[in-house]
Amino acid sequence: MNFLSDDTSQPSRFGAGIQDFTAPGIGDGARSVQSTGVDLSLMDKRVSAVIEMMRRQATQQHSIGTLSKAVNLSAARLRQLFKTETGRSPLQYMRIVRMQHAERLLRSTFLSVKEVAFLSGAKDLSHFVRDFKKHYGITPKEFRGRSR
């Protein structure tokens, strides 16, 4: 595919891309959040393999070196391909995946916010709360209260 052509007859390599949506059930004042609704079938197979690994193992800490070795690429080449295919760095994408995992846990379990944080791969509670609020516009505790 030639990225410089004006041919719009072929589907975008981004697929659905990172889409804006309002998180359902969190009441008035909900802000737009990011979804990783990426169409993996339109992507480079190595990038889609890394995304699948991130989704399956959202609680694990993945270094760019580990991810790049898994798909037989250098770290720099993986970063480049990932950014081209998704519009985000692997680290940014992983944060989104973890926030979505935390959101599912907050909606569907009675685990404490601290337990959700650690099950979502956070190393400490304060960073988790800060990142969650940055992503969703409200704290995890407020999110849970509005989503129930």
MDAnalysis code that builds the backbone (N, CA, C; Angstrom):
import MDAnalysis as mda
import numpy as np

u = mda.Universe.empty(444, n_residues=148, atom_resindex=np.repeat(np.arange(148), 3), trajectory=True)
u.add_TopologyAttr("name", ["N", "CA", "C"] * 148)
u.add_TopologyAttr("resid", np.arange(1, 149))
u.add_TopologyAttr("resname", ["MET", "ASN", "PHE", "LEU", "SER", "ASP", "ASP", "THR", "SER", "GLN", "PRO", "SER", "ARG", "PHE", "GLY", "ALA", "GLY", "ILE", "GLN", "ASP", "PHE", "THR", "ALA", "PRO", "GLY", "ILE", "GLY", "ASP", "GLY", "ALA", "ARG", "SER", "VAL", "GLN", "SER", "THR", "GLY", "VAL", "ASP", "LEU", "SER", "LEU", "MET", "ASP", "LYS", "ARG", "VAL", "SER", "ALA", "VAL", "ILE", "GLU", "MET", "MET", "ARG", "ARG", "GLN", "ALA", "THR", "GLN", "GLN", "HIS", "SER", "ILE", "GLY", "THR", "LEU", "SER", "LYS", "ALA", "VAL", "ASN", "LEU", "SER", "ALA", "ALA", "ARG", "LEU", "ARG", "GLN", "LEU", "PHE", "LYS", "THR", "GLU", "THR", "GLY", "ARG", "SER", "PRO", "LEU", "GLN", "TYR", "MET", "ARG", "ILE", "VAL", "ARG", "MET", "GLN", "HIS", "ALA", "GLU", "ARG", "LEU", "LEU", "ARG", "SER", "THR", "PHE", "LEU", "SER", "VAL", "LYS", "GLU", "VAL", "ALA", "PHE", "LEU", "SER", "GLY", "ALA", "LYS", "ASP", "LEU", "SER", "HIS", "PHE", "VAL", "ARG", "ASP", "PHE", "LYS", "LYS", "HIS", "TYR", "GLY", "ILE", "THR", "PRO", "LYS", "GLU", "PHE", "ARG", "GLY", "ARG", "SER", "ARG"])
u.atoms.positions = np.array([
    [0.853, -1.179, 0.000],
    [0.000, 0.000, 0.000],
    [0.891, 1.231, 0.000],
    [0.574, 2.183, -0.826],
    [1.315, 3.424, -0.888],
    [0.617, 4.443, -0.001],
    [1.282, 4.884, 1.072],
    [0.670, 5.814, 2.011],
    [0.553, 7.220, 1.442],
    [1.263, 7.486, 0.344],
    [1.227, 8.819, -0.230],
    [0.150, 8.973, -1.289],
    [-0.480, 7.895, -1.678],
    [-1.498, 7.983, -2.725],
    [-2.798, 8.535, -2.156],
    [-3.620, 9.036, -3.055],
    [-4.928, 9.559, -2.662],
    [-6.020, 8.520, -2.827],
    [-5.638, 7.264, -3.043],
    [-6.605, 6.206, -3.267],
    [-7.344, 5.917, -1.970],
    [-8.623, 6.221, -1.940],
    [-9.409, 5.984, -0.726],
    [-10.267, 4.742, -0.864],
    [-10.063, 3.973, -1.946],
    [-10.879, 2.780, -2.150],
    [-10.471, 1.642, -1.228],
    [-9.232, 1.676, -0.725],
    [-8.777, 0.627, 0.186],
    [-9.057, 1.036, 1.624],
    [-9.326, 0.049, 2.468],
    [-9.601, 0.390, 3.871],
    [-8.362, 0.975, 4.537],
    [-8.595, 1.786, 5.523],
    [-7.513, 2.387, 6.277],
    [-6.737, 1.318, 7.022],
    [-5.417, 1.474, 7.116],
    [-4.593, 0.542, 7.873],
    [-4.885, 0.671, 9.363],
    [-5.489, 1.780, 9.763],
    [-5.836, 1.968, 11.162],
    [-7.108, 1.236, 11.526],
    [-7.846, 0.728, 10.557],
    [-9.114, 0.071, 10.857],
    [-10.013, 1.061, 11.562],
    [-10.580, 0.623, 12.648],
    [-11.453, 1.501, 13.426],
    [-10.643, 2.526, 14.199],
    [-9.358, 2.238, 14.385],
    [-8.495, 3.168, 15.103],
    [-8.841, 3.263, 16.571],
    [-8.287, 4.258, 17.199],
    [-8.620, 4.538, 18.587],
    [-9.828, 5.447, 18.528],
    [-10.955, 4.945, 18.977],
    [-12.211, 5.663, 18.820],
    [-12.613, 6.350, 20.103],
    [-13.232, 7.519, 19.941],
    [-13.793, 8.209, 21.100],
    [-15.162, 7.626, 21.403],
    [-15.460, 7.466, 22.651],
    [-16.799, 7.101, 23.073],
    [-16.983, 7.564, 24.496],
    [-18.219, 7.699, 24.902],
    [-18.506, 8.066, 26.276],
    [-18.733, 6.785, 27.050],
    [-17.996, 6.620, 28.115],
    [-18.118, 5.415, 28.914],
    [-19.544, 5.319, 29.435],
    [-20.249, 4.239, 29.103],
    [-21.643, 4.118, 29.528],
    [-21.752, 3.931, 31.031],
    [-22.815, 4.480, 31.568],
    [-23.132, 4.224, 32.964],
    [-22.403, 5.070, 33.964],
    [-21.659, 6.078, 33.529],
    [-20.972, 6.857, 34.546],
    [-21.639, 8.208, 34.772],
    [-22.831, 8.339, 34.245],
    [-23.654, 9.490, 34.593],
    [-23.306, 10.763, 33.856],
    [-23.894, 11.854, 34.316],
    [-23.671, 13.160, 33.707],
    [-22.231, 13.585, 33.907],
    [-21.770, 14.402, 32.991],
    [-20.408, 14.896, 33.103],
    [-19.392, 13.892, 32.617],
    [-19.844, 12.789, 32.043],
    [-18.898, 11.800, 31.524],
    [-18.093, 12.436, 30.410],
    [-16.833, 12.111, 30.381],
    [-16.025, 12.696, 29.326],
    [-15.659, 11.631, 28.325],
    [-15.219, 12.050, 27.180],
    [-14.853, 11.146, 26.106],
    [-13.599, 10.376, 26.510],
    [-13.601, 9.070, 26.271],
    [-12.449, 8.237, 26.594],
    [-12.017, 7.478, 25.354],
    [-10.860, 6.871, 25.421],
    [-10.290, 6.179, 24.276],
    [-10.521, 4.683, 24.359],
    [-10.866, 4.083, 23.236],
    [-11.021, 2.644, 23.111],
    [-9.972, 2.132, 22.152],
    [-9.490, 0.941, 22.386],
    [-8.514, 0.372, 21.470],
    [-9.211, -0.495, 20.448],
    [-10.271, 0.004, 19.846],
    [-11.037, -0.729, 18.853],
    [-10.318, -0.800, 17.516],
    [-9.127, -1.367, 17.500],
    [-8.313, -1.434, 16.302],
    [-8.608, -2.724, 15.554],
    [-8.770, -2.627, 14.243],
    [-8.997, -3.796, 13.396],
    [-7.656, -4.463, 13.112],
    [-7.377, -5.540, 13.831],
    [-6.081, -6.202, 13.724],
    [-5.850, -6.848, 12.361],
    [-6.916, -7.165, 11.642],
    [-6.749, -7.830, 10.352],
    [-6.130, -6.919, 9.305],
    [-6.187, -5.608, 9.512],
    [-5.626, -4.662, 8.554],
    [-4.191, -4.261, 8.887],
    [-3.664, -4.791, 9.980],
    [-2.348, -4.382, 10.459],
    [-1.245, -5.345, 10.073],
    [-0.032, -4.849, 10.224],
    [1.141, -5.698, 10.123],
    [0.975, -6.830, 11.144],
    [1.256, -8.053, 10.728],
    [1.032, -9.216, 11.599],
    [1.840, -9.143, 12.886],
    [3.013, -8.551, 12.825],
    [3.849, -8.461, 14.028],
    [3.240, -7.492, 15.035],
    [2.697, -6.393, 14.562],
    [2.058, -5.431, 15.457],
    [0.791, -6.037, 16.055],
    [0.007, -6.717, 15.230],
    [-1.216, -7.328, 15.760],
    [-0.878, -8.415, 16.781],
    [0.241, -9.130, 16.581],
    [0.663, -10.138, 17.562],
    [1.025, -9.478, 18.894],
    [1.697, -8.340, 18.843],
    [2.057, -7.613, 20.066],
    [0.800, -7.106, 20.767],
    [-0.160, -6.601, 20.010],
    [-1.413, -6.120, 20.606],
    [-2.151, -7.264, 21.281],
    [-2.224, -8.404, 20.630],
    [-2.876, -9.568, 21.242],
    [-2.164, -9.973, 22.529],
    [-0.833, -9.939, 22.519],
    [-0.061, -10.264, 23.718],
    [-0.387, -9.275, 24.838],
    [-0.471, -8.001, 24.502],
    [-0.801, -6.980, 25.500],
    [-2.187, -7.232, 26.092],
    [-3.139, -7.552, 25.242],
    [-4.511, -7.776, 25.715],
    [-4.621, -9.020, 26.577],
    [-3.949, -10.099, 26.173],
    [-4.017, -11.350, 26.939],
    [-3.290, -11.238, 28.268],
    [-2.237, -10.437, 28.305],
    [-1.396, -10.353, 29.496],
    [-1.349, -8.926, 30.036],
    [-2.517, -8.318, 30.181],
    [-2.605, -6.914, 30.594],
    [-2.006, -6.666, 31.971],
    [-1.973, -7.681, 32.810],
    [-1.466, -7.478, 34.170],
    [0.048, -7.572, 34.262],
    [0.684, -8.061, 33.225],
    [2.132, -8.230, 33.261],
    [2.853, -6.992, 32.753],
    [4.043, -6.778, 33.291],
    [4.884, -5.686, 32.826],
    [5.640, -6.164, 31.592],
    [5.457, -5.472, 30.480],
    [6.140, -5.827, 29.245],
    [7.125, -4.722, 28.894],
    [8.368, -5.085, 28.677],
    [9.326, -4.103, 28.182],
    [9.277, -4.122, 26.666],
    [9.711, -3.042, 26.047],
    [9.744, -2.992, 24.594],
    [10.689, -4.071, 24.070],
    [11.734, -4.385, 24.834],
    [12.673, -5.439, 24.440],
    [12.014, -6.807, 24.398],
    [11.199, -7.111, 25.400],
    [10.492, -8.388, 25.455],
    [9.491, -8.497, 24.317],
    [8.750, -7.425, 24.091],
    [7.755, -7.435, 23.023],
    [8.416, -7.566, 21.656],
    [9.514, -6.851, 21.459],
    [10.184, -6.898, 20.156],
    [10.803, -8.268, 19.896],
    [11.339, -8.908, 20.918],
    [11.903, -10.258, 20.747],
    [10.812, -11.265, 20.387],
    [9.638, -11.078, 20.937],
    [8.533, -12.005, 20.678],
    [8.123, -12.008, 19.209],
    [8.367, -10.903, 18.511],
    [7.993, -10.822, 17.091],
    [9.212, -10.658, 16.188],
    [10.388, -10.920, 16.752],
    [11.643, -10.930, 15.988],
    [11.934, -9.598, 15.297],
    [11.791, -8.512, 16.049],
    [12.113, -7.175, 15.560],
    [13.036, -6.490, 16.558],
    [13.746, -5.474, 16.104],
    [14.493, -4.648, 17.045],
    [13.485, -3.768, 17.782],
    [13.873, -3.275, 18.931],
    [12.981, -2.409, 19.713],
    [12.621, -1.159, 18.918],
    [13.604, -0.569, 18.245],
    [13.353, 0.651, 17.472],
    [12.381, 0.385, 16.325],
    [12.551, -0.747, 15.636],
    [11.666, -1.067, 14.514],
    [10.241, -1.343, 14.994],
    [10.104, -2.023, 16.144],
    [8.772, -2.270, 16.690],
    [8.087, -0.954, 17.036],
    [8.809, -0.032, 17.688],
    [8.226, 1.264, 18.024],
    [7.743, 1.987, 16.763],
    [8.573, 1.966, 15.748],
    [8.246, 2.632, 14.493],
    [7.003, 2.009, 13.840],
    [7.003, 0.690, 13.712],
    [5.861, -0.003, 13.111],
    [4.592, 0.216, 13.927],
    [4.714, 0.112, 15.243],
    [3.564, 0.251, 16.129],
    [2.941, 1.633, 15.986],
    [3.771, 2.650, 15.975],
    [3.285, 4.035, 15.841],
    [2.616, 4.228, 14.483],
    [3.200, 3.658, 13.432],
    [2.613, 3.767, 12.089],
    [1.255, 3.083, 12.028],
    [1.157, 1.916, 12.632],
    [-0.071, 1.115, 12.545],
    [-1.184, 1.598, 13.474],
    [-0.833, 2.083, 14.666],
    [-1.859, 2.433, 15.658],
    [-1.967, 3.920, 15.943],
    [-0.936, 4.668, 15.587],
    [-0.923, 6.089, 15.922],
    [-0.472, 6.358, 17.343],
    [-0.065, 5.316, 18.049],
    [0.380, 5.420, 19.442],
    [1.646, 4.599, 19.643],
    [2.386, 4.945, 20.682],
    [3.552, 4.141, 21.031],
    [3.067, 2.875, 21.739],
    [3.900, 1.838, 21.800],
    [3.496, 0.630, 22.534],
    [3.148, 0.931, 23.997],
    [3.902, 1.817, 24.633],
    [3.638, 2.160, 26.035],
    [2.277, 2.846, 26.190],
    [1.976, 3.800, 25.308],
    [0.671, 4.468, 25.370],
    [-0.456, 3.465, 25.160],
    [-0.274, 2.571, 24.218],
    [-1.297, 1.568, 23.920],
    [-1.503, 0.644, 25.121],
    [-0.400, 0.239, 25.757],
    [-0.497, -0.649, 26.920],
    [-1.250, 0.022, 28.059],
    [-1.029, 1.309, 28.246],
    [-1.769, 2.034, 29.298],
    [-3.268, 2.007, 29.031],
    [-3.652, 2.179, 27.774],
    [-5.070, 2.147, 27.423],
    [-5.649, 0.762, 27.692],
    [-4.920, -0.276, 27.305],
    [-5.367, -1.655, 27.537],
    [-5.551, -1.906, 29.028],
    [-4.619, -1.430, 29.841],
    [-4.716, -1.619, 31.297],
    [-5.887, -0.849, 31.898],
    [-6.122, 0.355, 31.418],
    [-7.256, 1.129, 31.919],
    [-8.567, 0.439, 31.567],
    [-8.658, -0.123, 30.386],
    [-9.873, -0.849, 30.008],
    [-10.051, -2.098, 30.864],
    [-8.947, -2.775, 31.190],
    [-9.010, -3.941, 32.065],
    [-9.502, -3.507, 33.452],
    [-8.962, -2.404, 33.946],
    [-9.390, -1.884, 35.258],
    [-10.868, -1.509, 35.225],
    [-11.297, -0.889, 34.131],
    [-12.709, -0.521, 33.994],
    [-13.598, -1.760, 34.090],
    [-13.228, -2.823, 33.379],
    [-14.023, -4.067, 33.432],
    [-14.074, -4.619, 34.854],
    [-12.946, -4.608, 35.548],
    [-12.917, -5.120, 36.921],
    [-13.778, -4.261, 37.846],
    [-13.707, -2.956, 37.695],
    [-14.503, -2.070, 38.547],
    [-15.996, -2.266, 38.306],
    [-16.377, -2.520, 37.072],
    [-17.795, -2.720, 36.742],
    [-18.319, -4.084, 37.189],
    [-17.470, -5.112, 37.109],
    [-17.979, -6.477, 37.243],
    [-17.573, -7.208, 38.520],
    [-16.777, -6.578, 39.369],
    [-16.357, -7.261, 40.592],
    [-16.579, -6.351, 41.798],
    [-16.406, -6.938, 42.959],
    [-16.466, -6.170, 44.199],
    [-15.082, -6.018, 44.800],
    [-14.044, -6.164, 43.971],
    [-12.675, -5.990, 44.439],
    [-12.459, -4.542, 44.860],
    [-11.572, -4.330, 45.811],
    [-11.244, -2.966, 46.213],
    [-10.488, -2.277, 45.082],
    [-10.445, -0.970, 45.130],
    [-9.707, -0.209, 44.115],
    [-8.236, -0.615, 44.139],
    [-7.697, -0.864, 45.309],
    [-6.302, -1.285, 45.428],
    [-6.087, -2.626, 44.726],
    [-6.992, -3.568, 44.922],
    [-6.880, -4.863, 44.259],
    [-7.003, -4.722, 42.740],
    [-7.930, -3.890, 42.291],
    [-8.093, -3.642, 40.854],
    [-6.811, -3.038, 40.284],
    [-6.224, -2.105, 41.014],
    [-4.986, -1.470, 40.556],
    [-3.901, -2.506, 40.312],
    [-3.696, -3.372, 41.267],
    [-2.627, -4.355, 41.136],
    [-2.962, -5.433, 40.108],
    [-4.232, -5.779, 39.977],
    [-4.641, -6.741, 38.945],
    [-4.590, -6.132, 37.542],
    [-4.480, -4.815, 37.479],
    [-4.367, -4.127, 36.194],
    [-2.921, -3.786, 35.854],
    [-2.003, -4.282, 36.654],
    [-0.589, -4.095, 36.350],
    [0.050, -2.861, 36.949],
    [-0.673, -2.129, 37.795],
    [-0.107, -0.933, 38.419],
    [0.872, -1.333, 39.509],
    [1.927, -0.556, 39.634],
    [2.913, -0.844, 40.675],
    [2.539, -0.205, 42.006],
    [1.831, 0.915, 41.940],
    [1.344, 1.505, 43.193],
    [0.011, 2.200, 42.975],
    [-0.732, 2.317, 44.048],
    [-2.097, 2.808, 44.001],
    [-2.185, 4.268, 43.556],
    [-1.283, 5.111, 44.019],
    [-1.380, 6.535, 43.678],
    [-1.196, 6.767, 42.180],
    [-0.265, 6.045, 41.557],
    [-0.081, 6.188, 40.108],
    [-1.297, 5.661, 39.345],
    [-1.870, 4.581, 39.833],
    [-3.061, 4.025, 39.194],
    [-4.216, 5.026, 39.232],
    [-4.468, 5.599, 40.402],
    [-5.571, 6.553, 40.548],
    [-5.324, 7.760, 39.643],
    [-4.097, 8.261, 39.619],
    [-3.765, 9.405, 38.762],
    [-3.999, 9.078, 37.284],
    [-3.503, 7.915, 36.841],
    [-3.657, 7.515, 35.436],
    [-5.128, 7.267, 35.081],
    [-5.862, 6.644, 36.003],
    [-7.282, 6.380, 35.759],
    [-8.047, 7.690, 35.614],
    [-7.771, 8.636, 36.501],
    [-8.454, 9.930, 36.441],
    [-8.082, 10.675, 35.161],
    [-6.837, 10.575, 34.744],
    [-6.408, 11.222, 33.505],
    [-7.142, 10.608, 32.310],
    [-7.337, 9.309, 32.338],
    [-7.969, 8.594, 31.222],
    [-9.483, 8.784, 31.190],
    [-10.141, 8.682, 32.343],
    [-11.608, 8.714, 32.406],
    [-12.197, 10.020, 32.939],
    [-11.367, 10.866, 33.537],
    [-11.873, 12.134, 34.053],
    [-12.429, 12.058, 35.457],
    [-12.471, 10.867, 36.043],
    [-12.944, 10.672, 37.412],
    [-12.074, 9.604, 38.074],
    [-12.106, 9.554, 39.397],
    [-11.318, 8.554, 40.113],
    [-11.971, 7.179, 39.987],
    [-11.220, 6.105, 40.235],
    [-11.813, 4.761, 40.180],
    [-13.002, 4.602, 41.136],
    [-12.910, 5.203, 42.314],
    [-14.000, 5.102, 43.296],
    [-15.258, 5.801, 42.754],
    [-15.086, 6.988, 42.171],
    [-16.224, 7.700, 41.584],
    [-16.796, 6.907, 40.396],
    [-15.916, 6.326, 39.595],
    [-16.341, 5.533, 38.455],
    [-17.216, 4.371, 38.903],
    [-16.749, 3.673, 39.920],
    [-17.523, 2.531, 40.424],
    [-18.878, 2.988, 40.943],
    [-18.906, 4.079, 41.671],
    [-20.174, 4.589, 42.205],
    [-21.159, 4.969, 41.120],
    [-20.667, 5.521, 40.030],
    [-21.548, 5.937, 38.938],
    [-21.932, 4.788, 38.016],
    [-21.139, 3.724, 37.996],
    [-21.411, 2.637, 37.062],
    [-22.302, 1.551, 37.650],
    [-22.611, 1.646, 38.917],
    [-23.441, 0.618, 39.553],
    [-24.868, 1.055, 39.647],
])
